[in-house]
Amino acid sequence: MKFPFKFNISLKIFLGYFALVGLATWFVLTIFVDEVKPGVRQAMEDTLVDTASLLAELAVADVKSGNLQNGNFALSLARYQVSSNKASIWGIPKHSSDYRVYITDARGIVIFDSAKLALGQDYSRWNDVYLTLRGKYGARSSPVVAGDKHGDTIMYIAAPVRDDKKIIGSLTVAKANRTLLPFIERAQNKIIRWGALLFLLSVAVGVLFTWRFTRAIHRLRDYALAVSMGKKAAKPESSNDELAELADAMQVMRNELDGKEYIQEAVQHLAHELKSPITAIQGATELISPEMQAADQARFLTQIKTQSERVQTIIQNMLGLATLEHQQHLTHLTNIDLTDLVRTQIAHLADKANQRNVQFKIIDDGFIHLKAEAFLLGQAIYNILENALDFSPKDSTITLSIGQQAGDINLTIQDQGAGIPEYALNKVFDKFYSLPRPATGQKSTGLGLNFVQEVLKLHNGNITLQNHEAGGVVATISLPNSTLT
């Protein structure tokens, strides 16, 4: 059978737990409730046995003397029935005597009846009398209304009246079972109330357990999805040993897969990027000779030095980026002033900017503080500023705007260059992708923007690059409000 909807694991666990608890609660309540009535009746029967035996001993003298109707036994029993018998039994009031006592002779003929209903009648056929006169335990339960099997019943318990060892009659104590109903109903209601409370408590515990268990599973699922999409994600922690082991196994698997994939990709990119400078170095080394003019030698040596420095820069940037890509969370968070951090990076580029008379203009909303890793965020801002500077024409201005919008921090950097070609807009963040610098015609390592992107991922931020309609490029760095102090 196919269902029109799917049961998630949370619902499956809860429904299974709910069914188990519900079945157990129903079973326990049913057993308890079913056992209350017979249990109370058994207790009453035990009391009636003792009562009948005691009264039988007290009635022996009057039975033997034949003065039962006017003897001490009858008078004492009459006083008991008319006396005020008020009591509160576990909160249930009692205002009257409930016993009926009748005595038969050795033939089963009733010779005394406290209710005056059966005096002179033959009760020898009733089990209580019949069995007792034969030295056995006599008891019966009969309906109040003859033939009514579903109506109220009366319990009759008999004890033998003995003259020494001879049975000379039987004494029966009768009590209506309806007198037990208040106790039975109270016990049943109490069991049902506590059972319902226990059931609700069990359901609440089940909900809490299911929520905690599935929350840990969902964290593992989200972690796996984040890894599959290449996002930064820390290994989820769990107090459950098995889930913690699963998280550790997923982390190990991730490291192994990331390492293998990264090495393969890095080797391919590195081999491709190093091919050009190494070819240039080889070509210059093969052409240079002692007979060559000093000016030509100097030109080739300068090319060898430039290309060697480029190789060194590529390797260093690649190693730094590799470390950053495998870092899943920030470890040295501090409170920083974003404007001060930006001014510090501008100061590092002052000489390079002065050579081309490029000015930096800052527009801010005042002091904007945030919690971040100052070194990494500073390096990212430096790379963006340097990129803007390299593509800015002489005697131009780079405008920086720092502000907050809906709790988020935005840093925009706008240059006055030629902009990014349309074909390159979706490639600028790729590793080793670079456009020629207008001033030199040389390309960079192509790792700077990728580095910036990785830094902002760690800060839960992002960066966008787009051409401005008036010319130049606008780089926008956004940091979420969770980064704010």
TORSEKE-171917 format. One line per field, with one value per residue (C-alpha): residue number from 1; x, y, z. Coordinates in pm, 1 decimal, always signed. Example, Ala and Ser with C-alpha at 12.3 -4.5 7.8 and 13.67 -1.06 7.14 Angstrom:
! residues 2
n = c(1:2) .
px = c(+1230.0:+1367.0) .
py = c(-450.0:-106.0) .
pz = c(+780.0:+714.0) .
//
This chain:
! residues 485
n = c(1:2:3:4:5:6:7:8:9:10:11:12:13:14:15:16:17:18:19:20:21:22:23:24:25:26:27:28:29:30:31:32:33:34:35:36:37:38:39:40:41:42:43:44:45:46:47:48:49:50:51:52:53:54:55:56:57:58:59:60:61:62:63:64:65:66:67:68:69:70:71:72:73:74:75:76:77:78:79:80:81:82:83:84:85:86:87:88:89:90:91:92:93:94:95:96:97:98:99:100:101:102:103:104:105:106:107:108:109:110:111:112:113:114:115:116:117:118:119:120:121:122:123:124:125:126:127:128:129:130:131:132:133:134:135:136:137:138:139:140:141:142:143:144:145:146:147:148:149:150:151:152:153:154:155:156:157:158:159:160:161:162:163:164:165:166:167:168:169:170:171:172:173:174:175:176:177:178:179:180:181:182:183:184:185:186:187:188:189:190:191:192:193:194:195:196:197:198:199:200:201:202:203:204:205:206:207:208:209:210:211:212:213:214:215:216:217:218:219:220:221:222:223:224:225:226:227:228:229:230:231:232:233:234:235:236:237:238:239:240:241:242:243:244:245:246:247:248:249:250:251:252:253:254:255:256:257:258:259:260:261:262:263:264:265:266:267:268:269:270:271:272:273:274:275:276:277:278:279:280:281:282:283:284:285:286:287:288:289:290:291:292:293:294:295:296:297:298:299:300:301:302:303:304:305:306:307:308:309:310:311:312:313:314:315:316:317:318:319:320:321:322:323:324:325:326:327:328:329:330:331:332:333:334:335:336:337:338:339:340:341:342:343:344:345:346:347:348:349:350:351:352:353:354:355:356:357:358:359:360:361:362:363:364:365:366:367:368:369:370:371:372:373:374:375:376:377:378:379:380:381:382:383:384:385:386:387:388:389:390:391:392:393:394:395:396:397:398:399:400:401:402:403:404:405:406:407:408:409:410:411:412:413:414:415:416:417:418:419:420:421:422:423:424:425:426:427:428:429:430:431:432:433:434:435:436:437:438:439:440:441:442:443:444:445:446:447:448:449:450:451:452:453:454:455:456:457:458:459:460:461:462:463:464:465:466:467:468:469:470:471:472:473:474:475:476:477:478:479:480:481:482:483:484:485) .
px = c(+0.0:+139.4:+76.6:+21.2:+283.4:+615.1:+689.3:+1016.4:+1236.8:+1117.6:+755.4:+844.1:+1037.3:+765.4:+481.0:+668.0:+735.1:+376.3:+233.5:+458.6:+376.4:+7.5:-13.3:+174.0:-44.4:-364.4:-249.4:-144.7:-458.1:-683.2:-519.4:-530.6:-888.9:-1007.0:-834.2:-973.5:-1327.9:-1236.1:-953.5:-1185.4:-1442.1:-1175.7:-1074.5:-1437.8:-1481.3:-1177.9:-1327.4:-1666.5:-1504.8:-1352.5:-1674.8:-1887.3:-1651.0:-1646.4:-2026.0:-2071.2:-1868.6:-2073.2:-2402.5:-2322.0:-2470.3:-2802.9:-2834.6:-2776.0:-3024.1:-3291.2:-3326.6:-3179.9:-3454.9:-3434.8:-3078.1:-2774.4:-2666.3:-2993.5:-3004.2:-2642.8:-2697.3:-3014.4:-2830.8:-2554.1:-2803.7:-2981.5:-2674.8:-2515.1:-2226.4:-2069.9:-1723.2:-1512.6:-1320.4:-1049.7:-1282.1:-1593.7:-1863.0:-2037.7:-2366.0:-2529.8:-2459.1:-2456.0:-2453.3:-2743.6:-2701.1:-2907.6:-2863.5:-2994.3:-3019.9:-2848.7:-3123.5:-3083.4:-3400.0:-3358.4:-3397.5:-3274.2:-3268.8:-3155.8:-3355.3:-3660.7:-3702.8:-3648.9:-3735.3:-3854.4:-3756.9:-3553.1:-3211.1:-3049.4:-3032.7:-2819.8:-2445.8:-2347.4:-2565.1:-2536.6:-2155.6:-2109.0:-2331.2:-2111.0:-1789.9:-1687.8:-1632.8:-1972.9:-2009.7:-2236.9:-2313.0:-2673.7:-2850.6:-3063.8:-3342.0:-3381.5:-3297.7:-3125.5:-2778.3:-2657.5:-2797.9:-2654.0:-2543.3:-2507.2:-2217.2:-2304.6:-2031.2:-2114.0:-1936.9:-2036.5:-2196.1:-2033.8:-2114.5:-1769.5:-1690.5:-2047.0:-2200.8:-2537.6:-2607.2:-2461.9:-2429.6:-2425.0:-2311.3:-2441.3:-2331.7:-2437.7:-2160.7:-2301.5:-2145.9:-1808.0:-1885.7:-1757.5:-1423.8:-1401.9:-1493.5:-1250.6:-967.5:-1047.7:-1069.4:-741.3:-570.4:-708.8:-602.2:-251.2:-233.4:-335.8:-76.9:+189.0:+88.3:+110.3:+446.2:+570.5:+453.1:+633.1:+951.5:+907.7:+868.9:+1181.3:+1381.1:+1265.0:+1344.9:+1695.3:+1771.9:+1640.0:+1798.8:+2137.7:+2052.7:+1941.9:+2270.7:+2456.3:+2235.6:+2295.6:+2668.6:+2672.8:+2476.6:+2711.2:+3011.9:+2857.7:+2806.5:+3159.3:+3047.1:+3236.4:+3089.7:+3217.6:+3166.1:+2844.0:+2882.5:+2655.5:+2618.2:+2507.5:+2809.5:+2694.3:+2606.1:+2933.5:+3121.1:+2923.8:+3012.6:+3381.0:+3364.7:+3204.5:+3475.0:+3750.1:+3581.2:+3548.9:+3915.7:+4022.0:+3801.9:+3883.6:+4251.9:+4254.5:+4035.3:+4223.9:+4564.4:+4451.3:+4298.6:+4591.9:+4849.6:+4661.3:+4626.7:+4981.3:+5129.4:+4929.2:+5023.8:+5391.8:+5430.4:+5437.6:+5699.3:+5917.2:+5906.2:+6006.6:+6292.7:+6413.2:+6394.5:+6589.7:+6853.2:+6902.2:+6939.4:+7169.8:+7544.0:+7876.6:+7903.5:+7566.9:+7564.1:+7533.9:+7195.4:+7049.2:+7194.9:+7040.9:+6701.7:+6705.7:+6827.7:+6547.2:+6298.1:+6441.7:+6415.9:+6057.6:+5940.9:+6118.3:+5941.0:+5613.0:+5674.6:+5750.9:+5436.8:+5217.8:+5349.7:+5313.8:+4961.2:+4867.0:+4988.9:+4803.1:+4483.2:+4510.3:+4530.6:+4235.7:+4015.1:+4058.6:+3981.6:+3619.8:+3579.6:+3749.5:+3983.5:+4107.3:+3799.3:+3849.1:+3647.8:+3764.0:+3673.3:+3609.6:+3701.5:+4037.7:+4102.2:+4029.3:+4256.1:+4537.5:+4516.3:+4506.5:+4826.8:+4997.1:+4914.9:+5009.3:+5338.3:+5185.1:+4889.3:+5113.4:+5313.9:+4999.9:+4834.9:+4533.4:+4335.9:+4128.9:+3808.0:+3624.8:+3255.6:+3136.2:+2848.8:+3075.5:+3232.8:+3126.2:+3246.8:+3230.2:+3377.3:+3609.8:+3955.8:+4145.0:+4439.4:+4233.6:+3968.7:+4245.1:+4417.3:+4088.8:+4028.4:+4389.3:+4347.7:+4030.3:+4192.1:+4502.8:+4288.8:+4096.3:+4424.0:+4573.6:+4273.6:+4240.9:+4375.4:+4619.6:+4484.2:+4164.4:+3977.7:+3875.4:+3567.5:+3497.9:+3159.8:+3111.2:+2764.8:+2492.2:+2167.5:+1911.1:+2180.1:+2428.0:+2761.6:+2836.6:+3173.5:+3167.8:+3481.0:+3431.9:+3710.4:+3708.5:+3863.1:+3736.6:+3529.7:+3523.9:+3457.8:+3125.2:+3290.7:+3495.6:+3223.6:+3145.5:+3512.3:+3686.8:+3657.3:+3801.6:+4146.3:+4429.3:+4192.3:+4330.6:+4294.7:+4592.9:+4667.1:+4625.3:+4942.7:+5178.2:+4991.3:+5089.0:+4850.3:+4841.7:+4848.3:+4469.5:+4436.2:+4356.6:+3979.6:+3947.8:+4129.4:+3887.3:+3590.8:+3722.2:+3787.1:+3434.3:+3287.6:+3454.9:+3295.9:+2954.6:+2976.5:+3002.5:+3145.2:+3001.1:+3166.4:+2969.1:+3028.6:+2900.8:+2685.7:+2910.3:+3222.7:+3451.8:+3381.9:+3190.6:+3303.4:+3057.7:+3157.7:+2863.5:+2896.0:+2583.4:+2456.0:+2567.7:+2921.7:+2838.4:+2950.2) .
py = c(+0.0:+338.7:+644.3:+986.1:+1133.3:+1020.3:+959.0:+1121.9:+955.6:+1187.5:+1086.7:+719.6:+716.1:+908.2:+694.3:+376.8:+504.5:+632.7:+295.1:+108.7:+339.0:+345.7:-32.9:-74.2:+188.2:+28.6:-314.6:-201.0:+8.1:-271.6:-522.4:-285.2:-174.4:-529.8:-644.5:-368.9:-505.8:-870.8:-753.1:-543.6:-824.8:-1073.0:-838.3:-808.6:-1185.5:-1229.5:-982.7:-1155.6:-1493.1:-1355.5:-1176.8:-1489.6:-1706.0:-1452.9:-1414.3:-1793.4:-1828.1:-1553.8:-1718.1:-2071.2:-2026.0:-1886.3:-2153.8:-2432.9:-2281.7:-2230.5:-1867.7:-1716.8:-1462.8:-1301.4:-1385.7:-1165.0:-1229.3:-1100.6:-800.2:-704.6:-735.8:-523.6:-250.3:-259.7:-211.2:+90.2:+261.9:+557.4:+415.3:+715.2:+691.5:+829.3:+553.4:+708.9:+998.9:+789.2:+841.9:+549.0:+614.2:+272.8:-93.3:-309.2:-661.3:-907.4:-1206.9:-1522.9:-1852.2:-2196.8:-2512.5:-2837.7:-2907.4:-2573.9:-2412.2:-2041.7:-1983.7:-1623.9:-1344.2:-990.9:-865.7:-1074.9:-1193.1:-1568.5:-1685.0:-2050.4:-2096.4:-2390.2:-2261.7:-2600.6:-2583.7:-2265.4:-2324.8:-2118.1:-2329.3:-2659.7:-2665.0:-2525.9:-2789.3:-3050.2:-2903.9:-2722.1:-2356.6:-2214.1:-1906.4:-1781.2:-1466.6:-1414.2:-1132.7:-893.8:-946.4:-1315.0:-1387.8:-1050.9:-1158.8:-802.4:-638.2:-588.7:-898.7:-994.3:-1194.4:-1459.2:-1609.2:-1878.6:-2025.0:-2334.8:-2304.6:-2583.7:-2752.3:-2879.2:-3053.2:-3110.2:-2871.9:-2764.4:-2490.4:-2231.8:-1853.7:-1649.4:-1289.4:-1117.4:-788.3:-622.3:-571.0:-224.4:-102.6:-156.5:+46.7:+382.3:+222.5:+40.8:+350.9:+567.8:+318.3:+283.0:+659.9:+710.2:+444.4:+596.0:+949.7:+845.7:+621.2:+911.4:+1135.2:+867.7:+828.2:+1203.5:+1217.8:+926.3:+1102.3:+1420.6:+1221.2:+1054.6:+1391.0:+1523.6:+1209.5:+1211.5:+1582.5:+1544.9:+1233.9:+1366.6:+1707.5:+1535.5:+1342.3:+1662.9:+1828.4:+1538.6:+1568.6:+1944.3:+1887.4:+1630.8:+1866.1:+2154.7:+1936.1:+1822.3:+2186.9:+2284.4:+2510.4:+2575.5:+2359.1:+2241.4:+1882.3:+1860.6:+1762.0:+1503.2:+1359.3:+1030.7:+800.7:+635.7:+965.9:+1119.2:+827.4:+875.0:+1246.9:+1158.8:+906.2:+1164.9:+1416.7:+1164.8:+1074.8:+1441.8:+1510.1:+1211.3:+1301.3:+1672.5:+1595.3:+1364.1:+1589.9:+1902.3:+1752.7:+1640.1:+1977.1:+2172.4:+1972.7:+2032.0:+2406.0:+2443.9:+2257.4:+2475.8:+2804.3:+2718.6:+2615.9:+2976.1:+3123.7:+2813.0:+2823.3:+3190.9:+3112.6:+2824.6:+3040.8:+3323.3:+3081.3:+2922.7:+3258.7:+3429.1:+3387.4:+3552.9:+3704.6:+3879.6:+4252.7:+4374.2:+4537.9:+4217.3:+4011.3:+4249.5:+4224.2:+3842.5:+3831.4:+4067.4:+3837.5:+3533.4:+3716.7:+3832.6:+3489.8:+3326.4:+3566.0:+3482.8:+3109.4:+3176.5:+3392.1:+3125.6:+2857.4:+3073.3:+3181.5:+2825.9:+2702.1:+2982.5:+2916.1:+2542.2:+2607.4:+2845.7:+2608.6:+2333.4:+2567.1:+2513.4:+2787.2:+3097.1:+3050.6:+3401.7:+3623.2:+3975.4:+4298.4:+4528.8:+4867.8:+4806.2:+5160.7:+5136.5:+4799.2:+4946.3:+5248.2:+5012.4:+4823.6:+5150.9:+5256.2:+4936.6:+5036.8:+5405.3:+5387.9:+5193.4:+5433.5:+5742.2:+5617.8:+5648.7:+5931.7:+5720.3:+5848.6:+5648.6:+5813.0:+5666.5:+5726.7:+5568.1:+5580.5:+5627.9:+5358.3:+5010.6:+4736.6:+4366.5:+4040.7:+3888.8:+3744.2:+4067.4:+3923.0:+3719.3:+3989.2:+4248.3:+4031.8:+3992.7:+4369.7:+4428.7:+4192.1:+4371.2:+4714.0:+4600.6:+4453.3:+4783.0:+4976.2:+4759.5:+4823.7:+5194.4:+5451.2:+5720.1:+6025.2:+5843.8:+5780.0:+5459.7:+5518.7:+5304.8:+5308.3:+5144.4:+5116.0:+4895.0:+4784.5:+4569.0:+4476.9:+4362.7:+4534.6:+4637.3:+4748.7:+4864.6:+4946.2:+5126.4:+5203.7:+5409.2:+5149.6:+4990.3:+4726.4:+4348.6:+4200.0:+4019.0:+3684.8:+3708.1:+3808.6:+3449.7:+3342.5:+3604.8:+3396.2:+3080.7:+2971.8:+3097.6:+3301.7:+3649.3:+3939.9:+4143.0:+4453.6:+4768.7:+4928.2:+4635.6:+4393.4:+4118.9:+3877.0:+3804.6:+3455.6:+3443.4:+3334.5:+3668.5:+3678.5:+3310.3:+3381.5:+3667.2:+3441.0:+3174.1:+3429.9:+3567.8:+3216.1:+3165.5:+3491.9:+3380.4:+3665.9:+3700.6:+3919.3:+4028.4:+4202.2:+4394.1:+4664.7:+5009.3:+5180.3:+5489.7:+5277.7:+5082.3:+4788.4:+4778.7:+4514.6:+4461.1:+4274.0:+4177.2:+4043.6:+3915.1:+4058.4:+3740.6:+3872.9:+4195.8:+4234.8) .
pz = c(+0.0:-98.7:+114.0:-49.9:+184.6:+327.2:+692.4:+794.4:+1052.3:+1333.1:+1277.5:+1243.9:+1571.1:+1754.4:+1617.1:+1708.2:+2058.8:+2089.4:+1982.5:+2227.4:+2520.2:+2429.6:+2411.2:+2739.6:+2910.9:+2782.7:+2891.4:+3239.7:+3295.4:+3175.6:+3409.5:+3706.3:+3650.1:+3591.3:+3910.3:+4133.7:+4166.3:+4239.4:+4463.8:+4678.9:+4692.4:+4797.1:+5077.9:+5187.7:+5176.7:+5400.4:+5649.7:+5638.4:+5711.4:+6032.7:+6124.0:+6072.8:+6276.8:+6562.9:+6569.8:+6554.0:+6872.8:+7042.0:+6941.5:+7064.5:+7413.9:+7290.6:+7019.6:+7273.3:+7522.5:+7257.2:+7367.5:+7054.2:+6983.2:+7330.1:+7429.4:+7464.6:+7105.4:+6956.1:+7190.7:+7117.2:+6744.0:+6763.2:+6953.3:+6690.1:+6407.3:+6561.9:+6703.4:+6524.4:+6323.0:+6159.2:+6005.1:+5721.3:+5545.1:+5326.6:+5256.1:+5194.3:+5463.7:+5636.2:+5822.9:+5876.0:+5949.5:+5637.2:+5781.5:+5776.8:+6005.8:+6005.2:+6193.3:+6102.4:+6306.8:+6211.4:+5954.8:+5776.4:+5912.7:+5986.4:+6362.1:+6367.4:+6105.7:+6190.5:+5890.2:+5990.8:+5629.4:+5642.1:+5995.0:+5980.9:+5615.6:+5492.3:+5377.5:+5361.6:+4982.7:+4982.6:+4944.3:+5246.3:+5477.2:+5293.0:+5285.6:+5635.7:+5795.5:+5628.9:+5771.4:+5456.7:+5370.6:+5287.5:+5069.6:+4794.5:+4598.9:+4491.1:+4305.2:+4510.7:+4257.2:+4172.8:+3809.2:+3748.8:+3639.9:+3575.3:+3889.3:+4234.3:+4428.6:+4793.3:+4936.9:+5196.6:+5416.4:+5674.5:+5976.0:+6177.6:+6523.0:+6727.8:+7052.0:+7129.8:+6797.8:+6689.2:+6434.2:+6571.9:+6318.7:+6083.1:+6108.2:+5788.5:+5751.3:+5436.2:+5285.9:+4961.1:+4709.1:+4630.8:+4956.6:+4790.6:+4478.6:+4614.6:+4701.2:+4366.8:+4166.0:+4358.3:+4306.1:+3936.8:+3886.7:+4067.2:+3857.3:+3535.9:+3636.9:+3726.9:+3423.3:+3196.9:+3364.0:+3319.0:+2955.0:+2890.0:+3067.6:+2856.2:+2540.1:+2647.3:+2713.2:+2373.8:+2201.2:+2375.6:+2293.9:+1931.4:+1897.2:+2042.2:+1836.5:+1506.8:+1565.4:+1577.9:+1260.3:+1086.7:+1183.9:+1024.7:+715.4:+691.2:+737.7:+456.4:+227.3:+308.4:+229.4:-99.2:-199.7:-99.0:+186.4:+505.4:+780.5:+1116.3:+1224.5:+1431.1:+1795.2:+1957.5:+2306.9:+2149.2:+2119.2:+1796.2:+1627.5:+1747.5:+1592.2:+1269.5:+1268.0:+1321.1:+1038.0:+807.3:+900.9:+824.7:+495.4:+408.4:+481.7:+275.0:-20.4:+0.3:+21.3:-280.6:-490.9:-389.2:-462.7:-806.4:-886.9:-740.6:-934.9:-1259.8:-1199.8:-1070.6:-1365.9:-1602.9:-1434.3:-1388.1:-1749.9:-1875.0:-1635.1:-1653.5:-2034.5:-2021.0:-1784.1:-2002.4:-2314.1:-2150.9:-2016.3:-2357.2:-2533.8:-2287.0:-2354.7:-2263.7:-2610.2:-2577.4:-2526.0:-2169.5:-2230.5:-2372.8:-2088.4:-1836.1:-2009.9:-2006.2:-1644.9:-1545.4:-1719.6:-1538.0:-1205.2:-1275.1:-1377.4:-1082.6:-845.3:-1016.2:-960.2:-593.9:-557.6:-718.9:-486.3:-174.4:-266.1:-348.5:-9.3:+171.3:-20.1:+46.7:+420.7:+402.9:+201.8:+460.6:+749.9:+855.9:+1117.7:+1254.3:+1549.4:+1641.5:+1654.1:+1791.0:+1805.9:+1528.7:+1383.0:+1013.7:+908.9:+1089.0:+923.7:+579.6:+645.8:+749.7:+418.5:+223.1:+402.7:+281.2:-78.0:-41.9:-235.6:-522.2:-539.0:-529.6:-828.2:-1042.7:-847.3:-752.0:-454.2:-199.6:-77.7:+225.1:+300.7:+625.9:+872.4:+1171.4:+1385.0:+1272.3:+1500.3:+1431.4:+1549.0:+1292.1:+1235.8:+1172.0:+977.9:+730.9:+676.1:+636.0:+372.7:+184.4:+182.9:+76.3:-221.2:-336.1:-299.9:-485.5:-759.9:-791.5:-793.9:-1070.5:-1296.4:-1217.0:-1464.1:-1356.2:-1174.2:-1073.7:-748.1:-574.2:-359.5:-52.9:+124.7:+464.1:+614.1:+760.4:+606.1:+788.1:+1041.0:+773.8:+710.4:+350.9:+217.8:-145.8:-345.5:-677.7:-922.7:-1242.8:-1470.6:-1791.2:-1613.5:-1650.1:-1997.1:-2016.3:-2092.2:-1771.0:-1522.6:-1421.9:-1414.9:-1202.6:-882.8:-1045.0:-939.2:-1160.8:-1375.5:-1429.8:-1669.9:-1795.3:-1587.6:-1802.0:-1665.4:-1724.7:-1948.6:-1700.9:-1534.2:-1161.0:-1007.5:-1032.5:-668.7:-504.2:-558.8:-476.2:-149.3:-74.5:-140.3:+99.4:+375.2:+347.6:+355.8:+692.5:+810.9:+672.6:+423.2:+46.3:-227.3:-561.4:-858.9:-1118.7:-1373.9:-1288.7:-1549.4:-1532.4:-1579.8:-1352.9:-1125.6:-797.7:-548.4:-260.2:+56.5:+281.4:+633.9:+813.4:+1141.0:+1321.3:+1281.7:+1464.1:+1825.8) .
//
